[in-house]
Amino acid sequence: MARPDLDSALLLNLLAGCQRQERGCQRHLYLQYYSYALSVCLRYLHDRDVALETVNDGFMKVFQELPRFDTSRYSDLAGSLRGWIRRIMVRTAIDQFRASSRHVFQTDLDAVAPFHADGGQSPLDTLSFEELLQVIGQLTPAYRAVFNMFVIDGYSHEEIAEQLGISVGASKSNLSKARAHLRALLKKSNHHAYATYVG
């Protein structure tokens, strides 16, 4: 369960201690954001042990890059720090995913379906975030990675293609197929989100 954010004064003191490489402050920051970081990594990495290792790698990067996190730039320090940590965890998880899934995206160009943009409302629009994460976890690694990057983390298809070493067309195709698979999973389980879907 995620811990509540610290107030700004406590957070400033904690970050200052981390920037001085004080172990107690680093441990406190780690514990404060651990479950959040793990939830981010688990969206990309289905194996919990790999996700745990990735969280630790991500926090090493957090502590290395923390001196460049300018606390004076943000009016919402807690929210900005959470977003900054999320970006580091996403990048670290993507690096781990790419290293362990090199073959996942090696698709024959003839096998890549043309991309057709989805129109109108989708049954996915009615899911809670927790429900969406649960159903995303049932996708293949390639579909899950592209869906997470595009829908949840806001990457463009060009950025996804660059990060994962695939073509823009393959990114669009994987997203389209991921959405189709998610709809099929909802329909198969007779989920309320699909029952309310008209179109």
KOLKE-701504 format. One record per residue: residue number from 1; residue in one letter; x, y, z of N, C-alpha, C in turn. Coordinates in pm, whole numbers, plus 50000, padded with zeros to 5 digits. Atoms other than C-alpha are relative to their C-alpha. Last residue first. Layout:
<rec NUM, 'A', <X, Y, Z>, <X, Y, Z>, <X, Y, Z>> ...
END
This chain:
<rec 199, 'G', <49929, 49950, 50116>, <47956, 50035, 46959>, <50081, 49897, 49929>> <rec 198, 'V', <50090, 50000, 50116>, <47798, 50011, 47302>, <50081, 50050, 49882>> <rec 197, 'Y', <49942, 49947, 50123>, <48014, 49910, 47596>, <49898, 49989, 49887>> <rec 196, 'T', <50051, 49864, 50019>, <47823, 49867, 47923>, <50049, 50063, 49870>> <rec 195, 'A', <50146, 50002, 50001>, <47864, 49487, 47924>, <49940, 50137, 49973>> <rec 194, 'Y', <50041, 50040, 50135>, <48230, 49526, 47829>, <49849, 50000, 49988>> <rec 193, 'A', <49956, 49897, 50095>, <48308, 49729, 48138>, <49958, 49964, 49859>> <rec 192, 'H', <50100, 49892, 50007>, <48096, 49497, 48353>, <50038, 50108, 49899>> <rec 191, 'H', <49971, 49888, 49910>, <48333, 49211, 48270>, <49896, 50110, 49981>> <rec 190, 'N', <50130, 49935, 49979>, <48183, 48909, 48092>, <50012, 50115, 50100>> <rec 189, 'S', <50029, 50009, 49856>, <48519, 48731, 48140>, <49865, 50063, 50035>> <rec 188, 'K', <49994, 50140, 49958>, <48539, 48661, 47766>, <49963, 49985, 50147>> <rec 187, 'K', <50120, 50067, 50050>, <48424, 49014, 47679>, <49994, 49855, 50050>> <rec 186, 'L', <50116, 49948, 49925>, <48685, 49174, 47902>, <49872, 49929, 49957>> <rec 185, 'L', <49990, 50050, 49863>, <48960, 48951, 47761>, <49880, 50045, 50083>> <rec 184, 'A', <50036, 50142, 50004>, <48846, 49025, 47405>, <50004, 49938, 50140>> <rec 183, 'R', <50145, 50008, 50019>, <48851, 49400, 47473>, <49953, 49854, 50002>> <rec 182, 'L', <50063, 49959, 49874>, <49202, 49369, 47615>, <49848, 49993, 49990>> <rec 181, 'H', <49988, 50110, 49905>, <49312, 49167, 47312>, <49935, 50036, 50133>> <rec 180, 'A', <50092, 50106, 50044>, <49177, 49432, 47074>, <50003, 49882, 50097>> <rec 179, 'R', <50136, 49956, 49969>, <49351, 49707, 47271>, <49897, 49894, 49962>> <rec 178, 'A', <50015, 50004, 49854>, <49679, 49515, 47262>, <49859, 50041, 50040>> <rec 177, 'K', <50022, 50140, 49962>, <49638, 49454, 46887>, <49982, 49987, 50152>> <rec 176, 'S', <50131, 50038, 50051>, <49597, 49827, 46822>, <49965, 49858, 50041>> <rec 175, 'L', <50100, 49931, 49918>, <49894, 49908, 47044>, <49859, 49960, 49958>> <rec 174, 'N', <50003, 50065, 49868>, <50109, 49641, 46878>, <49897, 50066, 50091>> <rec 173, 'S', <50065, 50128, 50016>, <50016, 49777, 46533>, <49987, 49928, 50134>> <rec 172, 'K', <50144, 49975, 50020>, <50101, 50132, 46631>, <49923, 49869, 49990>> <rec 171, 'S', <50053, 49945, 49874>, <50440, 50024, 46771>, <49849, 50021, 49989>> <rec 170, 'A', <50013, 50113, 49908>, <50506, 49805, 46467>, <49946, 50045, 50134>> <rec 169, 'G', <50112, 50083, 50042>, <50431, 50100, 46239>, <49977, 49881, 50092>> <rec 168, 'V', <50120, 49929, 49956>, <50667, 50323, 46436>, <49876, 49920, 49964>> <rec 167, 'S', <50048, 49894, 50089>, <50938, 50065, 46376>, <49878, 50068, 50062>> <rec 166, 'I', <50096, 50052, 50098>, <51104, 49873, 46659>, <49960, 50116, 49909>> <rec 165, 'G', <49929, 50046, 50119>, <51411, 49931, 46877>, <49909, 49935, 49897>> <rec 164, 'L', <50009, 50145, 50011>, <51218, 49946, 47206>, <50070, 49944, 49876>> <rec 163, 'Q', <49967, 50068, 49875>, <51312, 50299, 47311>, <50007, 49848, 49984>> <rec 162, 'E', <49859, 49977, 49967>, <51322, 50442, 46957>, <50041, 49921, 50124>> <rec 161, 'A', <49918, 50067, 50102>, <50991, 50286, 46852>, <50149, 50014, 50032>> <rec 160, 'I', <50007, 50144, 49972>, <50830, 50393, 47178>, <50089, 49924, 49902>> <rec 159, 'E', <49917, 50025, 49881>, <50951, 50752, 47128>, <50001, 49851, 50034>> <rec 158, 'E', <49860, 49979, 50039>, <50813, 50762, 46772>, <50093, 49970, 50117>> <rec 157, 'H', <49957, 50120, 50073>, <50485, 50607, 46888>, <50146, 50012, 49956>> <rec 156, 'S', <50050, 50000, 50138>, <50454, 50888, 47144>, <50047, 49871, 49932>> <rec 155, 'Y', <49899, 49995, 50105>, <50508, 50815, 47514>, <49931, 50007, 49864>> <rec 154, 'G', <50006, 49884, 50089>, <50229, 50907, 47756>, <50110, 50012, 49897>> <rec 153, 'D', <49885, 49913, 49977>, <50306, 50675, 48048>, <50015, 50111, 49898>> <rec 152, 'I', <49984, 49963, 49860>, <49965, 50508, 48073>, <50113, 50101, 50019>> <rec 151, 'V', <50124, 49962, 49931>, <49837, 50482, 47717>, <50025, 50055, 50140>> <rec 150, 'F', <50084, 49905, 50073>, <50154, 50484, 47504>, <49884, 50051, 50086>> <rec 149, 'M', <49925, 49880, 50039>, <50420, 50327, 47728>, <49909, 50104, 49936>> <rec 148, 'N', <49958, 49923, 49883>, <50186, 50087, 47903>, <50067, 50131, 49959>> <rec 147, 'F', <50121, 49943, 49941>, <50023, 49974, 47577>, <50036, 50086, 50121>> <rec 146, 'V', <50046, 49889, 50085>, <50362, 49929, 47409>, <49877, 50067, 50059>> <rec 145, 'A', <49902, 49891, 49998>, <50504, 49722, 47695>, <49951, 50121, 49920>> <rec 144, 'R', <50004, 49932, 49869>, <50190, 49512, 47744>, <50094, 50120, 50003>> <rec 143, 'Y', <50121, 49917, 49997>, <50165, 49428, 47373>, <49994, 50081, 50129>> <rec 142, 'A', <49989, 49894, 50102>, <50526, 49310, 47362>, <49880, 50092, 50003>> <rec 141, 'P', <49905, 49895, 49963>, <50507, 49119, 47694>, <50008, 50116, 49899>> <rec 140, 'T', <49864, 50047, 50028>, <50186, 48933, 47597>, <50098, 50113, 50034>> <rec 139, 'L', <49952, 49985, 50137>, <49876, 49071, 47767>, <50137, 49936, 49983>> <rec 138, 'Q', <50029, 50122, 50074>, <49733, 48933, 48093>, <50047, 50007, 49854>> <rec 137, 'G', <49906, 50104, 49960>, <49897, 49204, 48306>, <49979, 49869, 49925>> <rec 136, 'I', <49877, 49979, 50079>, <49698, 49463, 48112>, <50101, 49889, 50029>> <rec 135, 'V', <50024, 50059, 50131>, <49381, 49313, 48269>, <50121, 50019, 49907>> <rec 134, 'Q', <50019, 50145, 49988>, <49505, 49375, 48622>, <49981, 49935, 49863>> <rec 133, 'L', <49869, 50061, 49978>, <49642, 49720, 48541>, <49989, 49848, 50007>> <rec 132, 'L', <49924, 49991, 50124>, <49305, 49823, 48393>, <50136, 49933, 50015>> <rec 131, 'E', <50055, 50101, 50092>, <49118, 49699, 48698>, <50078, 49997, 49869>> <rec 130, 'E', <49959, 50130, 49948>, <49349, 49900, 48926>, <49949, 49887, 49909>> <rec 129, 'F', <49858, 50017, 50030>, <49306, 50214, 48711>, <50047, 49861, 50045>> <rec 128, 'S', <49919, 49928, 49903>, <48927, 50178, 48720>, <50147, 49972, 49966>> <rec 127, 'L', <49930, 50075, 49896>, <48773, 50055, 48397>, <50066, 50094, 50100>> <rec 126, 'T', <50082, 50007, 49879>, <48515, 50259, 48202>, <50068, 49924, 50114>> <rec 125, 'D', <50020, 49868, 49941>, <48746, 50378, 47925>, <49924, 49995, 50131>> <rec 124, 'L', <49888, 49971, 49912>, <48861, 50022, 47855>, <49983, 50133, 50072>> <rec 123, 'P', <50032, 50052, 49867>, <48515, 49944, 47717>, <50111, 50027, 50100>> <rec 122, 'S', <49955, 50137, 49986>, <48609, 50179, 47434>, <49956, 49948, 50136>> <rec 121, 'Q', <49972, 50047, 49866>, <48438, 50500, 47331>, <50038, 49853, 49998>> <rec 120, 'G', <50106, 50010, 49902>, <48464, 50629, 46978>, <50046, 49947, 50133>> <rec 119, 'G', <50091, 49887, 49996>, <48721, 50555, 46712>, <49895, 49978, 50108>> <rec 118, 'D', <50128, 50034, 49939>, <49026, 50336, 46733>, <49912, 50124, 50002>> <rec 117, 'A', <50030, 49931, 49875>, <49297, 50430, 46488>, <49863, 49959, 50051>> <rec 116, 'H', <50123, 49923, 50017>, <49367, 50168, 46225>, <49968, 50064, 50133>> <rec 115, 'F', <50056, 49934, 49883>, <49720, 50035, 46203>, <49876, 50078, 49962>> <rec 114, 'P', <50009, 49854, 50013>, <49804, 49792, 45927>, <49930, 50058, 50121>> <rec 113, 'A', <50128, 49956, 50056>, <49884, 49444, 46055>, <49999, 50151, 49984>> <rec 112, 'V', <50048, 49882, 49929>, <50247, 49353, 46104>, <49874, 50051, 49933>> <rec 111, 'A', <50090, 50043, 49893>, <50298, 48996, 45979>, <49944, 50119, 50078>> <rec 110, 'D', <50126, 50045, 50059>, <50440, 49108, 45644>, <49898, 49963, 50107>> <rec 109, 'L', <50080, 49884, 50041>, <50702, 49309, 45835>, <49868, 49960, 49936>> <rec 108, 'D', <49990, 49986, 50144>, <50824, 48990, 46003>, <49909, 50116, 49957>> <rec 107, 'T', <50119, 50038, 50076>, <50827, 49053, 46374>, <50027, 50020, 49851>> <rec 106, 'Q', <49949, 50037, 50131>, <51133, 49062, 46596>, <49886, 49941, 49918>> <rec 105, 'F', <50044, 49907, 50103>, <50963, 49245, 46881>, <50052, 49966, 49861>> <rec 104, 'V', <50145, 49976, 49994>, <50975, 48971, 47144>, <49951, 50084, 49883>> <rec 103, 'H', <50068, 50071, 50109>, <51325, 48850, 47047>, <49852, 50035, 49989>> <rec 102, 'R', <49952, 49957, 50131>, <51513, 49107, 47256>, <49920, 49939, 49885>> <rec 101, 'S', <50102, 50036, 50100>, <51298, 49045, 47560>, <50041, 50039, 49860>> <rec 100, 'S', <50045, 50138, 49981>, <51539, 49038, 47856>, <49903, 49953, 49892>> <rec 99, 'A', <49887, 50091, 49987>, <51744, 49345, 47765>, <49954, 49854, 50008>> <rec 98, 'R', <49933, 50010, 50129>, <51441, 49539, 47635>, <50115, 49899, 50006>> <rec 97, 'F', <50089, 50072, 50092>, <51241, 49466, 47950>, <50070, 49977, 49866>> <rec 96, 'Q', <50000, 50140, 49958>, <51531, 49572, 48172>, <49916, 49914, 49906>> <rec 95, 'D', <49866, 50053, 50028>, <51579, 49897, 47980>, <50007, 49851, 50035>> <rec 94, 'I', <49993, 50018, 50145>, <51202, 49955, 47985>, <50137, 49944, 49960>> <rec 93, 'A', <50079, 50119, 50034>, <51196, 49896, 48361>, <50005, 49972, 49850>> <rec 92, 'T', <49924, 50116, 49951>, <51480, 50145, 48413>, <49927, 49871, 49965>> <rec 91, 'R', <49882, 50018, 50085>, <51310, 50407, 48194>, <50080, 49876, 50040>> <rec 90, 'V', <50047, 50042, 50132>, <50978, 50356, 48374>, <50119, 49976, 49908>> <rec 89, 'M', <50039, 50142, 49991>, <51147, 50371, 48715>, <49953, 49947, 49865>> <rec 88, 'I', <49878, 50079, 49985>, <51324, 50697, 48628>, <49967, 49851, 50004>> <rec 87, 'R', <49929, 49997, 50128>, <51001, 50851, 48497>, <50128, 49916, 50005>> <rec 86, 'R', <50071, 50086, 50095>, <50812, 50738, 48809>, <50073, 49995, 49866>> <rec 85, 'I', <49965, 50138, 49966>, <51076, 50893, 49038>, <49933, 49904, 49901>> <rec 84, 'W', <49859, 50015, 50037>, <51030, 51228, 48861>, <50047, 49857, 50027>> <rec 83, 'G', <49993, 50008, 50146>, <50651, 51201, 48882>, <50142, 49977, 49951>> <rec 82, 'R', <50063, 50128, 50038>, <50668, 51124, 49256>, <50007, 49981, 49849>> <rec 81, 'L', <49902, 50104, 49968>, <50914, 51413, 49307>, <49945, 49863, 49959>> <rec 80, 'S', <49892, 49992, 50099>, <50678, 51649, 49123>, <50105, 49892, 50024>> <rec 79, 'G', <50049, 50050, 50128>, <50380, 51537, 49329>, <50108, 49999, 49894>> <rec 78, 'A', <50028, 50144, 49986>, <50565, 51579, 49658>, <49955, 49940, 49867>> <rec 77, 'L', <49876, 50076, 49990>, <50715, 51916, 49559>, <49975, 49849, 50005>> <rec 76, 'D', <50047, 50125, 49941>, <50392, 52073, 49440>, <50119, 49905, 50004>> <rec 75, 'S', <50094, 49958, 49895>, <50517, 52431, 49383>, <49942, 49877, 50071>> <rec 74, 'Y', <50131, 50063, 49995>, <50820, 52298, 49198>, <49914, 50053, 50114>> <rec 73, 'R', <50076, 49982, 50125>, <51134, 52473, 49075>, <49854, 49959, 50012>> <rec 72, 'S', <50056, 49864, 50004>, <51295, 52520, 49419>, <49912, 50024, 49877>> <rec 71, 'T', <50123, 49991, 49920>, <51340, 52143, 49464>, <49935, 50138, 49993>> <rec 70, 'D', <50005, 49866, 49942>, <51592, 52124, 49179>, <49867, 50021, 50073>> <rec 69, 'F', <50142, 49974, 49978>, <51648, 51752, 49111>, <49990, 50131, 50078>> <rec 68, 'R', <50051, 49917, 50110>, <52006, 51754, 48973>, <49850, 50030, 50014>> <rec 67, 'P', <49943, 49866, 49993>, <52154, 51634, 49306>, <49951, 50093, 49888>> <rec 66, 'L', <50068, 49910, 49908>, <51900, 51349, 49291>, <50064, 50138, 50013>> <rec 65, 'E', <50051, 49882, 50071>, <52051, 51189, 48980>, <49937, 50104, 50092>> <rec 64, 'Q', <49894, 49940, 50083>, <52275, 50934, 49156>, <49954, 50132, 49938>> <rec 63, 'F', <49902, 49940, 49910>, <52018, 50866, 49431>, <50115, 50065, 49923>> <rec 62, 'V', <50062, 49888, 49928>, <51739, 50815, 49178>, <50104, 50069, 50086>> <rec 61, 'K', <50002, 49886, 50092>, <51968, 50601, 48960>, <49938, 50123, 50066>> <rec 60, 'M', <49859, 49961, 50015>, <52040, 50367, 49254>, <50009, 50122, 49907>> <rec 59, 'F', <49966, 49913, 49887>, <51666, 50375, 49320>, <50147, 50039, 50000>> <rec 58, 'G', <50060, 49868, 50018>, <51600, 50245, 48970>, <50035, 50094, 50114>> <rec 57, 'D', <49919, 49931, 50102>, <51844, 49956, 49011>, <49949, 50143, 49980>> <rec 56, 'N', <49873, 49968, 49936>, <51664, 49861, 49334>, <50094, 50073, 49904>> <rec 55, 'V', <50027, 49893, 49903>, <51326, 49883, 49161>, <50131, 50043, 50066>> <rec 54, 'T', <50009, 49877, 50078>, <51465, 49673, 48874>, <49971, 50121, 50089>> <rec 53, 'E', <49863, 49964, 50037>, <51570, 49397, 49112>, <50002, 50133, 49925>> <rec 52, 'L', <49935, 49959, 49875>, <51219, 49392, 49257>, <50144, 50045, 49975>> <rec 51, 'A', <50051, 49867, 49967>, <51070, 49384, 48904>, <50066, 50052, 50127>> <rec 50, 'V', <49934, 49907, 50093>, <51295, 49090, 48810>, <49955, 50143, 50030>> <rec 49, 'D', <49860, 49993, 49959>, <51178, 48903, 49121>, <50078, 50097, 49911>> <rec 48, 'R', <49986, 49916, 49881>, <50814, 48990, 49045>, <50146, 50014, 50044>> <rec 47, 'D', <49930, 50080, 49899>, <50828, 48849, 48690>, <50030, 50090, 50120>> <rec 46, 'H', <50097, 50091, 49938>, <50566, 49034, 48483>, <50061, 49917, 50112>> <rec 45, 'L', <49928, 50124, 49974>, <50794, 49327, 48408>, <49910, 49905, 50078>> <rec 44, 'Y', <49917, 50038, 50113>, <50638, 49632, 48246>, <50059, 49860, 50014>> <rec 43, 'R', <50078, 49980, 50123>, <50346, 49709, 48476>, <50076, 49954, 49877>> <rec 42, 'L', <50081, 50119, 50027>, <50540, 49550, 48762>, <49911, 50017, 49877>> <rec 41, 'C', <49918, 50102, 50064>, <50797, 49830, 48740>, <49920, 49875, 49965>> <rec 40, 'V', <49961, 49953, 50132>, <50541, 50103, 48811>, <50076, 49890, 49926>> <rec 39, 'S', <50121, 50007, 50083>, <50385, 49911, 49102>, <50029, 50046, 49857>> <rec 38, 'L', <50026, 50139, 50036>, <50733, 49853, 49245>, <49877, 49988, 49910>> <rec 37, 'A', <49901, 50037, 50103>, <50813, 50225, 49235>, <49976, 49856, 49953>> <rec 36, 'Y', <50036, 49927, 50122>, <50492, 50306, 49424>, <50092, 49959, 49885>> <rec 35, 'S', <50117, 50069, 50056>, <50562, 50034, 49681>, <49953, 50068, 49872>> <rec 34, 'Y', <49975, 50137, 50045>, <50917, 50165, 49736>, <49877, 49937, 49934>> <rec 33, 'Y', <50044, 50014, 50139>, <50839, 50538, 49752>, <50015, 49859, 49945>> <rec 32, 'Q', <50114, 49914, 50030>, <50855, 50606, 50128>, <49941, 49972, 49861>> <rec 31, 'L', <50120, 50060, 49939>, <51079, 50307, 50200>, <49875, 50080, 49967>> <rec 30, 'Y', <50024, 50130, 50063>, <51342, 50431, 49953>, <49872, 49939, 50054>> <rec 29, 'L', <50056, 49970, 50132>, <51314, 50790, 50080>, <49964, 49870, 49927>> <rec 28, 'H', <50135, 49946, 49979>, <51364, 50669, 50440>, <49933, 50030, 49865>> <rec 27, 'R', <50087, 50112, 49961>, <51661, 50451, 50340>, <49856, 50047, 50016>> <rec 26, 'Q', <50020, 50080, 50120>, <51823, 50743, 50156>, <49907, 49882, 50029>> <rec 25, 'C', <50094, 49926, 50086>, <51767, 50964, 50460>, <49971, 49921, 49872>> <rec 24, 'G', <50131, 50001, 49935>, <51931, 50710, 50692>, <49895, 50069, 49915>> <rec 23, 'R', <50066, 50130, 50016>, <52220, 50654, 50450>, <49860, 49996, 50061>> <rec 22, 'E', <50022, 50054, 49866>, <52317, 51022, 50432>, <49915, 49873, 49988>> <rec 21, 'Q', <49975, 50144, 49997>, <52439, 51081, 50077>, <49992, 49942, 50140>> <rec 20, 'R', <49874, 50010, 49925>, <52449, 51461, 50120>, <50041, 49854, 50018>> <rec 19, 'Q', <49900, 49937, 50084>, <52186, 51473, 49841>, <50137, 50002, 50068>> <rec 18, 'C', <49966, 50094, 50108>, <51985, 51222, 50042>, <50109, 50058, 49911>> <rec 17, 'G', <49920, 50107, 49941>, <51998, 51450, 50347>, <50043, 49898, 49895>> <rec 16, 'A', <49869, 49940, 49971>, <51878, 51745, 50138>, <50093, 49895, 50060>> <rec 15, 'L', <49926, 49991, 50126>, <51599, 51525, 50000>, <50139, 50060, 50021>> <rec 14, 'L', <49965, 50136, 50043>, <51484, 51432, 50351>, <50084, 50003, 49873>> <rec 13, 'N', <49892, 50047, 49912>, <51495, 51792, 50472>, <50048, 49862, 49958>> <rec 12, 'L', <49880, 49921, 50029>, <51293, 51908, 50170>, <50119, 49954, 50084>> <rec 11, 'L', <49946, 50050, 50125>, <51045, 51623, 50221>, <50127, 50074, 49960>> <rec 10, 'L', <49936, 50129, 49973>, <50992, 51714, 50584>, <50067, 49945, 49875>> <rec 9, 'A', <49883, 49974, 49914>, <50926, 52077, 50492>, <50075, 49870, 50030>> <rec 8, 'S', <49886, 49941, 50074>, <50703, 51986, 50195>, <50123, 50020, 50086>> <rec 7, 'D', <50021, 49858, 50026>, <50470, 51749, 50381>, <50130, 50060, 49946>> <rec 6, 'L', <49953, 49917, 49889>, <50535, 51380, 50329>, <49967, 50146, 49971>> <rec 5, 'D', <49886, 49912, 50026>, <50324, 51190, 50077>, <50036, 50078, 50126>> <rec 4, 'P', <50039, 49862, 50034>, <50095, 50918, 50210>, <50125, 50085, 49980>> <rec 3, 'R', <49997, 49913, 49883>, <50244, 50568, 50189>, <49952, 50139, 49960>> <rec 2, 'A', <49919, 49879, 50012>, <50135, 50344, 49905>, <49992, 50081, 50127>> <rec 1, 'M', <50084, 49880, 50000>, <50000, 50000, 50000>, <50087, 50124, 50000>> 
END
